[in-house]
Structures are given as C-alpha cells and as structure tokens.
Amino acid sequence: MRCSAIIGMRPIVDVQYGDFLLCAMDQIVNQIAKLRYMSGGKLKVPVVMRTPVGATGRGAQHSQSLEPYFISCPGLKIVAPATAYDAHGLLKAAVRDDDPVMIFEHKLLYGKGIRSETGEIYASSEIPDEDYIIPIGKGIIRQEGKDITIIGSLLMMHYSLQAAKILEKEGISCEVIDPRTIWPLDMDLILDSIKKTGRVVIVEGSPKQGGIGSEIGVQIAENIPDFLLAPITRVAAPNTPVPFAPVMEKFYVPQPERIADTIKKLIEEY
C-alpha cells in the first residue's frame, strides 16, 4: 500500500473492521503519516483507508470508534461522512488528496439490507450525475437554531438531529453541526455557531476519555471563552470497553433521549 502510493498510484484500502487498524499502527503512524514530512515533500503517500466503526452488537474487539486514536498523529487527515452524499464527495476528495486520508464510516449508516445490524439509520441521499467533492476540512450546519449548538458526527449527528426534534417540542432551538472532517476541524464554523447560541454540547460515540470532544472543547475555551453562557458539555460513551449484551450496548451508546435530557438540564441551569 505504502509503496504503491509512493510510486504514483492512489490505493484505496478497505479495512474490515476499524478495530483491525491497530494491527497496522506502525505502518500508519510511523510510515504513511510521516514520509512526506521526513522527505521534505519529495515523497507523497496518497493512501485512502476506509473502515467501518461503531457499536453494533459485536462486543469489545469489533465495535470500537477509533477516530480519537488518530487525531494526535500529524500527517493524517480524518473524515467521517454521515450521509451517502457526503460519503461520495469525501471519498473523491480523499482520493485526489496528496496526503493519507482515513475515512471512518459507521456501520449503522450503510443502509438496510446491506449488513446484518439492527437499528440502521436511513442515510441515503440523491447523488448527482456530475462530478463533485466535499472539501476536506469543511463542516456543515444540518439544522439552524439559536439556543444551543450540538456537534456530532457519523451516527451521533443523526442522534443529535433526533434530540433536536425532541427539544423543539419544548421550545428549545438547537443548531446541529456535522464536522464531516474530524481532522482538520472546521473550527470557524463551530466557533461562529457558538458565538450565536452561547452554549455547546459535543456528542460522540466513543468514550469521553481522550475523545474528540476534548479537543473541540479546548479549542472553544481557548478562542471564545467570553461568548460562553454555560460550561462546555460532552455527551459520550462511558470509559469502558464496548459491552456485548444488547441492553448494555444501548446504555453505552449515547441515545437521542440522553442527549436531549443533557441539553434541557444545561439550559434550565444556565
């Protein structure tokens, strides 16, 4: 894979499941991510790595969301499409990029009948015939609101929209942001939204410990502390391995009701 990229090809690697990326950590972190820097730009490694992630009834070793493992590795770009339209556009952008790009895709967004999981989210989209890309590093506002900003990617973006619908019935207006790119983050989009709402909840399907929410939260605190009307709040999985029992897995993964309850309490208190 690395050699193919160096000699001019643009390999696309499909890793099934994301957990198996850990078996290739040296190749990814010490080789693919660093060769362009170490060669002074003379070598390019345009590798695309696609991999499914997320808790879907497969237990601790086949259900992890490993995005946080790689955001601390300079040289990698990380994208996380939550719709078919974005998956198409981000894949094209990744293939055309001269840096290595990791594409994380949640299993429950693949569509009914494609895989054996229950609880799939309908993430289909109209795909235009003409060529298009989704620029890496550009997020999108999925729903506009004025009371609070919710940030969530992949499955958590869909759950955030469901939570926003619950809260709308109670008069709470939520702005939902889908980063689409985990790294580099579209912090301008995020900060502009929070300047408007004054509150933010970051939702992630991986454990809170060392999660992406930590990085986003710190950047918010460093850049716009005076705009915050309430503490930066995270809703995430517990700091445990993914459980196998269905009832425990449902408790482990942040559900729309839990997101909505957290937001309601935050707004009531602040």
C-alpha positions as CSV (number, residue, x, y, z in Angstrom):
1,M,0.0,0.0,0.0
2,R,2.7,2.5,1.0
3,C,5.0,1.6,-1.9
4,S,2.1,1.7,-4.4
5,A,1.3,5.3,-3.2
6,I,5.0,6.4,-3.4
7,I,5.4,5.3,-7.0
8,G,2.4,7.2,-8.1
9,M,-0.7,5.1,-7.5
10,R,-3.6,6.1,-5.3
11,P,-4.5,2.9,-3.4
12,I,-7.8,2.7,-1.5
13,V,-7.6,0.2,1.4
14,D,-10.9,-1.3,2.8
15,V,-10.2,-2.3,6.4
16,Q,-12.9,-4.6,7.8
17,Y,-13.3,-3.7,10.8
18,G,-11.9,-0.4,12.1
19,D,-10.5,-2.3,15.1
20,F,-8.0,-4.0,12.8
21,L,-6.3,-0.7,12.1
22,L,-4.5,-1.3,15.4
23,C,-2.6,-4.2,13.8
24,A,-1.1,-1.7,11.3
25,M,-0.3,1.2,13.7
26,D,3.4,1.3,12.8
27,Q,2.7,1.4,9.1
28,I,0.0,4.1,9.5
29,V,1.6,6.3,12.2
30,N,5.3,5.9,11.7
31,Q,5.4,5.4,7.9
32,I,2.4,6.6,5.9
33,A,1.8,9.7,8.1
34,K,5.4,10.8,8.3
35,L,7.1,10.1,5.0
36,R,6.0,13.4,3.2
37,Y,7.4,15.4,6.1
38,M,10.6,13.4,6.5
39,S,11.4,13.6,2.8
40,G,10.9,17.4,2.7
41,G,7.8,17.0,0.5
42,K,9.7,14.9,-2.1
43,L,7.6,11.8,-1.3
44,K,3.8,11.7,-1.3
45,V,1.7,8.9,0.2
46,P,-1.8,9.4,-1.1
47,V,-3.4,6.4,0.6
48,V,-7.1,6.3,1.4
49,M,-8.1,4.0,4.2
50,R,-11.9,3.2,4.6
51,T,-13.1,1.4,7.6
52,P,-16.4,0.8,9.5
53,V,-16.7,1.7,13.1
54,G,-19.3,1.8,15.9
55,A,-21.0,-0.4,18.4
56,T,-23.3,-2.8,16.6
57,G,-23.6,-6.0,18.7
58,R,-20.1,-7.3,18.2
59,G,-18.5,-6.8,21.6
60,A,-15.4,-5.1,22.8
61,Q,-13.0,-6.0,20.0
62,H,-15.1,-5.3,16.9
63,S,-17.2,-2.3,17.9
64,Q,-14.8,0.5,18.7
65,S,-14.8,4.0,17.3
66,L,-11.1,4.7,16.8
67,E,-11.2,8.2,15.4
68,P,-9.7,9.7,18.6
69,Y,-6.7,7.4,18.3
70,F,-5.5,9.2,15.1
71,I,-6.2,12.9,15.7
72,S,-3.0,13.2,17.6
73,C,-1.0,11.9,14.6
74,P,0.3,14.8,12.4
75,G,0.2,13.9,8.7
76,L,-3.2,12.2,8.6
77,K,-6.5,13.6,7.5
78,I,-9.6,12.1,9.0
79,V,-13.1,12.3,7.6
80,A,-16.4,10.9,8.9
81,P,-19.3,11.1,6.4
82,A,-22.8,10.8,7.8
83,T,-24.8,10.7,4.6
84,A,-24.4,9.0,1.2
85,Y,-23.9,12.3,-0.5
86,D,-21.0,13.2,1.8
87,A,-19.5,9.7,1.6
88,H,-19.4,10.0,-2.2
89,G,-17.9,13.5,-2.1
90,L,-15.4,12.9,0.6
91,L,-14.2,9.7,-0.9
92,K,-13.5,11.6,-4.2
93,A,-11.8,14.4,-2.3
94,A,-9.7,11.8,-0.4
95,V,-8.5,10.0,-3.5
96,R,-7.4,13.3,-5.1
97,D,-5.6,14.5,-1.9
98,D,-1.8,14.1,-1.8
99,D,-1.9,13.3,2.0
100,P,-3.1,10.0,3.5
101,V,-6.8,10.2,4.4
102,M,-8.7,7.9,6.8
103,I,-12.4,7.6,6.2
104,F,-14.4,6.3,9.2
105,E,-18.0,5.1,8.4
106,H,-20.5,4.0,11.0
107,K,-21.9,0.5,10.3
108,L,-25.5,1.6,11.0
109,L,-25.3,4.2,8.2
110,Y,-24.7,1.6,5.4
111,G,-28.4,1.0,4.8
112,K,-31.0,-1.6,5.4
113,G,-30.3,-5.0,3.9
114,I,-26.6,-4.2,3.3
115,R,-25.4,-5.6,6.7
116,S,-27.0,-7.6,9.5
117,E,-27.2,-4.9,12.2
118,T,-30.5,-3.7,13.7
119,G,-31.2,-0.1,14.3
120,E,-29.9,1.2,11.0
121,I,-30.3,4.9,10.2
122,Y,-31.6,5.9,6.8
123,A,-28.7,8.0,5.5
124,S,-29.4,7.8,1.8
125,S,-29.1,10.8,-0.5
126,E,-29.5,11.9,-4.0
127,I,-26.2,11.6,-5.8
128,P,-25.8,14.0,-8.8
129,D,-24.5,12.6,-12.1
130,E,-22.0,15.4,-12.4
131,D,-18.6,15.3,-10.6
132,Y,-18.4,16.9,-7.2
133,I,-16.4,16.7,-4.0
134,I,-16.9,17.6,-0.4
135,P,-13.8,19.6,0.6
136,I,-11.8,18.1,3.4
137,G,-11.9,20.4,6.4
138,K,-15.4,21.8,5.8
139,G,-18.3,21.1,8.1
140,I,-21.9,21.8,7.6
141,I,-24.9,23.1,9.6
142,R,-27.5,20.4,9.4
143,Q,-30.1,22.4,11.3
144,E,-30.1,26.0,12.3
145,G,-31.0,27.1,15.9
146,K,-30.5,29.9,18.4
147,D,-30.4,28.3,21.9
148,I,-27.6,25.8,21.8
149,T,-25.1,24.2,19.4
150,I,-24.9,20.4,19.1
151,I,-21.8,19.0,17.5
152,G,-21.9,15.3,16.4
153,S,-20.5,13.2,13.5
154,L,-21.5,9.9,11.9
155,L,-24.3,8.2,13.9
156,M,-24.2,10.9,16.6
157,M,-25.1,13.5,14.0
158,H,-28.3,11.7,13.3
159,Y,-29.0,11.1,17.0
160,S,-28.3,14.9,17.6
161,L,-31.0,15.8,15.0
162,Q,-33.4,13.4,16.7
163,A,-32.6,15.1,20.1
164,A,-33.2,18.5,18.5
165,K,-36.7,17.4,17.4
166,I,-37.5,16.2,20.9
167,L,-36.3,19.6,22.3
168,E,-38.2,21.6,19.6
169,K,-41.4,20.4,21.2
170,E,-40.3,22.0,24.4
171,G,-39.4,25.3,22.8
172,I,-35.6,24.8,22.7
173,S,-34.0,25.7,19.4
174,C,-30.9,23.6,18.6
175,E,-28.2,24.3,15.9
176,V,-26.8,20.9,14.8
177,I,-23.3,20.9,13.3
178,D,-21.8,17.9,11.4
179,P,-18.0,18.4,11.3
180,R,-17.7,15.9,8.4
181,T,-14.0,16.2,8.8
182,I,-12.6,15.1,12.2
183,W,-9.1,16.5,11.3
184,P,-8.6,19.2,10.3
185,L,-11.6,20.5,12.1
186,D,-13.7,23.3,10.7
187,M,-13.3,25.4,13.8
188,D,-14.5,28.6,12.1
189,L,-17.9,27.1,11.6
190,I,-18.1,25.7,15.1
191,L,-17.0,29.0,16.8
192,D,-19.3,31.1,14.7
193,S,-22.2,28.9,15.8
194,I,-21.4,29.1,19.4
195,K,-21.0,32.9,19.3
196,K,-24.6,32.9,18.2
197,T,-26.0,30.3,20.7
198,G,-23.7,30.8,23.7
199,R,-24.0,27.1,24.6
200,V,-22.5,23.9,23.2
201,V,-22.9,20.1,23.7
202,I,-20.4,17.8,21.9
203,V,-21.7,14.3,21.3
204,E,-19.5,11.3,20.4
205,G,-20.0,7.6,20.3
206,S,-16.5,6.8,21.7
207,P,-15.5,7.1,25.3
208,K,-15.2,10.5,26.8
209,Q,-11.7,9.8,28.0
210,G,-9.3,11.3,25.4
211,G,-12.1,11.8,23.0
212,I,-12.6,14.2,20.1
213,G,-14.9,16.3,22.3
214,S,-11.9,17.1,24.5
215,E,-10.0,18.6,21.5
216,I,-13.0,20.6,20.3
217,G,-13.8,21.8,23.8
218,V,-10.3,23.1,24.4
219,Q,-10.3,25.0,21.2
220,I,-13.6,26.6,22.0
221,A,-12.4,27.5,25.5
222,E,-9.1,28.9,24.1
223,N,-10.7,31.0,21.4
224,I,-14.1,32.3,22.6
225,P,-14.5,32.0,26.4
226,D,-16.3,35.3,26.7
227,F,-19.1,34.0,24.4
228,L,-20.0,31.0,26.6
229,L,-23.2,31.3,28.7
230,A,-22.7,27.8,30.1
231,P,-20.0,25.2,30.6
232,I,-18.8,23.2,27.5
233,T,-20.6,19.9,27.9
234,R,-19.8,16.5,26.4
235,V,-22.1,13.5,25.9
236,A,-20.1,10.4,25.3
237,A,-19.8,6.7,25.9
238,P,-18.5,5.5,29.3
239,N,-14.8,4.9,29.8
240,T,-15.2,1.2,29.4
241,P,-14.8,-1.3,26.5
242,V,-17.9,-1.7,24.4
243,P,-20.2,-4.3,26.1
244,F,-21.7,-7.2,24.1
245,A,-25.1,-7.5,25.8
246,P,-27.7,-5.6,23.7
247,V,-29.2,-3.8,26.7
248,M,-25.8,-2.7,27.9
249,E,-24.7,-1.6,24.5
250,K,-27.7,0.6,24.2
251,F,-26.8,2.1,27.6
252,Y,-23.2,2.5,26.4
253,V,-24.1,4.4,23.2
254,P,-25.5,8.0,23.7
255,Q,-29.2,7.8,22.7
256,P,-31.2,10.8,21.5
257,E,-33.2,11.0,24.8
258,R,-29.9,11.2,26.8
259,I,-28.7,14.0,24.5
260,A,-32.0,15.9,24.9
261,D,-32.1,15.4,28.7
262,T,-28.5,16.8,29.0
263,I,-29.3,19.8,26.9
264,K,-32.6,20.5,28.7
265,K,-30.8,20.4,32.1
266,L,-28.0,22.7,30.8
267,I,-30.4,25.3,29.5
268,E,-32.5,25.2,32.7
269,E,-29.4,25.7,34.8
270,Y,-27.8,28.4,32.6
